[in-house]
Amino acid sequence: QVQLVESGGGSVQVGGSLRLSCTASGTINECMGWFRQAPEKMRERVATSTRGGSSGHAGSVKGRFTISRDKDNLYLQMNNLKPEDTAMYYCAAATRYDCSTGSWSTWGQGTQVTVSS
């Protein structure tokens, strides 16, 4: 099974930027996405991308975060970070090519993002 490894997390101040990367150990033709989960909160889908580059972003990050994909590698450029962006960020691969359907079957271990004021 393909494994996903995230990197790029860290601690930044409000308004700062970070770029997360997700490296896959093999070929992923299906939709990939970024999720995040803060303590005591439900997991939230942040952004998704098809292999062809069609993407979508959650309303809470639209205009600040940008997902991109290079075949099997996934990235998340995060600008103008806010304290509410603090969470563990996970990369995932879905079971379908279309990001609007299917389930998420493969997950990375996560990378922590902390935004302080």
WORA-V805373 format. One record per helix or strand of 2 or more residues. SS is the DSSP state (A for helix, B for strand). FROM is the first residue (numbers start at 1). LEN is the number of residues. If there is no record, write none. Layout:
# WORA-V805373
ss->{SS | SS}
from->{FROM | FROM}
len->{LEN | LEN}
This chain:
# WORA-V805373
ss->{B | B | B | B | B | B | B | B | A | B | B | B}
from->{4 | 10 | 18 | 32 | 44 | 55 | 65 | 73 | 83 | 87 | 104 | 111}
len->{4 | 4 | 7 | 6 | 6 | 3 | 6 | 6 | 3 | 8 | 4 | 6}
